[in-house]
Amino acid sequence: MVGKAVLYFGAWYCVSKFAVEAFSDALRMEVKPFGIDVVMIEPGGIKTEWGIIAAQHLAENSKGTPYEEAALRESETLDKVYHMSLLSKPSVVAKAISRAVNSRRPKVRYRVGLAANTIVISHQLLPSRWWDALMRGFWKIKI
């Protein structure tokens, strides 16, 4: 759901998620006449090594930049979150894939994992500046 949530210091990652979503939407329309379904699995917080690795890289790559202090705080928060048992297990993604593959009429999107729907709905309902302020407050960004 990073494409929907937009992470600070994660533009490089978020753009890939937006691109995959746009590509999937266009592809779904283009191949439908051939009886092909295109499905997106949109996971929320999933307990993987990604967050820990991303936190380490963020801390390392922000040294000596104007973002160093804020990026270090976000790195520490991200590391804490990915060490908590709060995140969903990767098996929820596998189950969603199985549901999609085995469905006669699969959904276009399967949102699974911690806060997947909440993030999308909140981002759609809140004005952009409110969302930005909420994210800055959550990640304690003060630049």
C-alpha positions as CSV (number, residue, x, y, z in Angstrom):
1,M,0.0,0.0,0.0
2,V,3.0,2.3,-0.1
3,G,1.8,3.6,-3.5
4,K,-1.3,4.8,-1.8
5,A,0.2,6.0,1.5
6,V,3.3,7.7,0.1
7,L,6.2,7.3,2.4
8,Y,8.6,10.1,3.3
9,F,12.0,9.4,1.7
10,G,10.4,6.7,-0.3
11,A,9.6,8.5,-3.6
12,W,11.7,5.9,-5.5
13,Y,9.7,3.1,-4.0
14,C,6.3,4.8,-4.2
15,V,6.6,5.6,-7.9
16,S,7.2,2.0,-8.7
17,K,3.9,1.1,-6.9
18,F,2.0,3.8,-8.7
19,A,3.4,2.6,-12.1
20,V,2.4,-1.0,-11.4
21,E,-1.1,0.1,-10.5
22,A,-1.5,2.2,-13.7
23,F,0.0,-0.6,-15.8
24,S,-2.3,-3.1,-14.2
25,D,-5.4,-1.0,-14.7
26,A,-4.5,-0.4,-18.4
27,L,-3.5,-4.0,-19.0
28,R,-6.8,-5.2,-17.4
29,M,-8.8,-3.2,-19.9
30,E,-6.6,-4.2,-22.9
31,V,-6.7,-8.0,-22.3
32,K,-10.3,-8.4,-21.1
33,P,-11.5,-9.0,-24.7
34,F,-9.3,-12.1,-24.7
35,G,-10.8,-13.5,-21.4
36,I,-7.7,-12.6,-19.4
37,D,-8.2,-11.2,-15.9
38,V,-5.6,-8.9,-14.3
39,V,-5.6,-8.8,-10.6
40,M,-3.7,-6.6,-8.1
41,I,-2.7,-7.8,-4.7
42,E,-2.3,-4.7,-2.5
43,P,-0.7,-5.6,0.8
44,G,-0.7,-3.4,3.8
45,G,1.9,-3.9,6.6
46,I,3.5,-7.4,6.0
47,K,6.1,-8.7,8.3
48,T,9.1,-9.2,6.1
49,E,12.8,-8.1,6.1
50,W,11.9,-5.3,3.7
51,G,11.2,-2.7,6.4
52,I,14.4,-3.5,8.3
53,I,16.6,-3.4,5.2
54,A,14.9,-0.1,4.1
55,A,15.4,1.4,7.5
56,Q,19.1,0.6,7.4
57,H,19.5,2.0,3.9
58,L,17.6,5.1,4.8
59,A,19.9,5.8,7.8
60,E,23.1,5.1,5.8
61,N,22.1,7.1,2.7
62,S,20.9,10.2,4.5
63,K,24.1,10.8,6.4
64,G,25.5,14.3,5.6
65,T,22.3,15.5,3.9
66,P,19.8,18.1,5.0
67,Y,17.4,15.2,5.7
68,E,19.8,13.3,8.0
69,E,18.0,14.0,11.3
70,A,14.5,13.4,10.0
71,A,15.5,10.4,8.0
72,L,17.2,8.9,11.0
73,R,14.0,9.3,13.1
74,E,12.0,7.7,10.3
75,S,14.5,4.9,10.0
76,E,14.3,4.2,13.8
77,T,10.4,4.2,13.6
78,L,10.4,1.9,10.6
79,D,12.8,-0.5,12.2
80,K,10.6,-0.6,15.4
81,V,7.4,-1.2,13.3
82,Y,9.0,-4.1,11.4
83,H,10.2,-5.7,14.6
84,M,6.7,-5.7,16.1
85,S,4.3,-8.6,16.0
86,L,1.6,-6.1,14.8
87,L,2.3,-6.7,11.1
88,S,0.5,-9.3,9.1
89,K,2.2,-12.6,8.1
90,P,3.2,-13.1,4.5
91,S,0.7,-15.9,4.3
92,V,-2.1,-13.4,4.0
93,V,-0.7,-12.4,0.6
94,A,-0.3,-16.0,-0.4
95,K,-4.0,-16.7,0.5
96,A,-5.1,-13.6,-1.5
97,I,-3.2,-14.9,-4.5
98,S,-4.8,-18.3,-4.1
99,R,-8.3,-16.8,-3.9
100,A,-7.7,-14.7,-7.0
101,V,-6.3,-17.6,-9.0
102,N,-9.0,-20.0,-8.0
103,S,-11.9,-17.6,-8.4
104,R,-14.1,-17.7,-11.5
105,R,-14.6,-14.0,-11.3
106,P,-11.7,-12.6,-9.4
107,K,-11.8,-9.1,-7.8
108,V,-9.7,-6.4,-9.5
109,R,-8.0,-5.6,-6.2
110,Y,-7.3,-7.7,-3.1
111,R,-6.2,-5.5,-0.2
112,V,-4.8,-7.6,2.6
113,G,-2.7,-7.1,5.7
114,L,-2.4,-4.6,8.4
115,A,-4.3,-1.3,7.6
116,A,-4.5,-2.0,3.8
117,N,-8.1,-0.7,3.5
118,T,-7.8,2.0,6.2
119,I,-4.8,3.6,4.4
120,V,-6.5,3.7,1.0
121,I,-9.8,5.0,2.4
122,S,-8.2,7.6,4.6
123,H,-6.0,8.8,1.7
124,Q,-9.1,9.1,-0.5
125,L,-11.2,11.0,2.0
126,L,-8.8,13.4,3.5
127,P,-7.7,16.5,1.7
128,S,-4.1,16.2,0.4
129,R,-2.7,18.8,2.8
130,W,-4.4,17.1,5.8
131,W,-2.9,13.7,4.7
132,D,0.5,15.3,4.3
133,A,0.3,16.8,7.8
134,L,-0.9,13.5,9.2
135,M,2.0,11.6,7.7
136,R,4.5,14.3,8.9
137,G,3.0,13.9,12.4
138,F,3.1,10.1,12.3
139,W,6.7,9.9,11.2
140,K,7.6,13.0,13.3
141,I,9.0,14.8,10.2
142,K,10.2,18.3,10.9
143,I,12.1,19.7,8.0
